[in-house]
Amino acid sequence: MTSAEAAEYLSVTERTLKKWRSDGTGPTWLRLGTTRVRYTERALDEYIAARQNLPTASWRASEAS
């Protein structure tokens, strides 16, 4: 996916994706040539999955253990 497509997929702006690339905090990406940046759907899905939060009750139960 292009940066525009990935941004839409994640509901963020292309500027946010660019900042994440710079900070090293966003989804993994590929550089094709000197300027083309691409994302795979799998990388975006993994990024989303890694940021899912547990429901509050589950989180509290795990903290009590």
C-alpha positions in Angstrom: 0.0 0.0 0.0 1.1 3.6 -0.6 1.4 6.0 2.4 -2.0 7.5 1.4 -3.7 4.1 1.4 -2.0 3.0 4.7 -3.0 6.3 6.3 -6.6 5.7 5.3 -6.5 2.1 6.5 -5.2 3.3 9.9 -7.5 6.4 10.0 -4.5 8.7 10.5 -2.9 11.3 8.3 0.1 10.8 6.0 1.9 13.3 8.1 1.4 11.0 11.1 2.8 8.0 9.2 5.8 10.1 8.2 6.4 11.1 11.8 6.1 7.5 12.9 8.6 6.4 10.3 11.0 9.1 11.5 10.5 8.2 15.2 10.6 4.4 14.5 7.3 3.9 16.3 4.9 3.1 13.5 4.2 0.0 11.5 7.0 -1.6 9.5 7.4 -0.3 6.0 9.4 -0.8 2.9 11.4 1.7 0.8 11.4 1.1 -2.9 14.0 3.1 -4.7 14.9 6.4 -3.1 11.5 7.9 -2.4 8.7 5.3 -2.6 7.5 4.0 0.7 5.1 1.1 0.9 3.3 -0.8 3.7 1.9 -4.3 3.6 -1.6 -5.0 4.9 -0.1 -7.6 7.2 2.3 -5.1 8.8 -0.6 -2.7 9.4 -2.8 -5.4 10.9 0.1 -6.5 13.2 0.6 -2.9 14.2 -3.1 -2.6 15.1 -3.2 -5.9 17.0 -0.1 -4.9 19.0 -2.0 -1.9 20.3 -5.2 -3.5 21.3 -6.0 -3.0 24.9 -7.5 -5.6 27.3 -10.9 -4.8 28.7 -10.6 -3.2 32.1 -11.8 -6.2 34.0 -9.3 -8.5 32.3 -6.5 -6.0 33.0 -7.3 -5.7 36.7 -7.5 -9.5 37.0 -4.0 -9.8 35.5 -2.6 -7.1 37.8 -4.0 -8.9 40.8 -2.2 -12.2 39.9 
